[in-house]
Amino acid sequence: MGNVGIVTGGGRGMGFSCAERMVGTVDTLLLVDIDETSAKEAAAQLSSERTVVEPFVADIGDAEALGPLADRAAELGTLRSVAHAAGISPTMADWRKIVSVDLVGTALLAQALRPLATAGTAMVYFASMAPLIGRMDPGPELGAVLDDPLDGQFLDKLREIVGESIEQPGIAYSWAKHGVQRFARAEAVRLGAAGARANSVSPGLIDTPQGRQEAASNPRIADMQRATPLGRLGQADELATVVAFLLSEGASFVNGIDILVDGGVVAAVDAQRAHAAV
């Protein structure tokens, strides 16, 4: 028995970079991915004398797949760290699937792993800069719905309050990721009594295959890249470095916050809006 880590979406992109950073911090790392080949290849590449990396095939949006994941983690030892990077972006699905995976899936994973949380356990959920760019600001009624993603009528309630615009994948993605930011704060409160922590990270424009797919279909992304003060895309390892800190003992009093990792693009967009309003 030893310490256990979990990374979702670990077969590629930001999830894989997080898994690289988590090797050596736990005895066993469960590398979760919906694609069996990617999970096995990544696990084989990352396994070392310091950490056994074990592939685990699961769809994060499938509640029935998460019980076995929690059971396996419990069999292996004490849950130490979770990097939940799995998710889908606007070009990958319709609005219901996007919200179901990105927000409902986050809540389902947290629900499955919550009983394993103990002193020193740390969770990081992936949100996005999208709600900040979109200035998503729900009123009390919508906020209450977003705060209960496991409600059996969640998607219908969301559609009723937001209206037809939720059917636009980009809007659905922004609301889902705003919900993840809110969820991390609420989960920090729930886990605090056990001495465990929960935070979220909001990546900006990160150079990954998924990010390039989005850029190819959304010309606004090129505009945001040009607006980024650092003048470049972020790298997956730069995001993973922040996640590794949040999961570390060095962040032992960092709890219930969202960290924006965007090269300053949100600040630049806000400055442009303020200038235009003058």
PyMOL commands that set and color helices and strands:
alter all, ss='L'
color gray80, all
select helices_A, chain A and resi 13-22+36-46+63-76+90-92+95-116+130-133+140-146+154-162+164-167+169-192+209-217+219-227+236-247+249-251+265-277
alter helices_A, ss='H'
color red, helices_A
select strands_A, chain A and resi 2-8+28-33+52-57+77-84+122-126+197-203+258-261
alter strands_A, ss='S'
color yellow, strands_A
deselect
rebuild
show_as cartoon
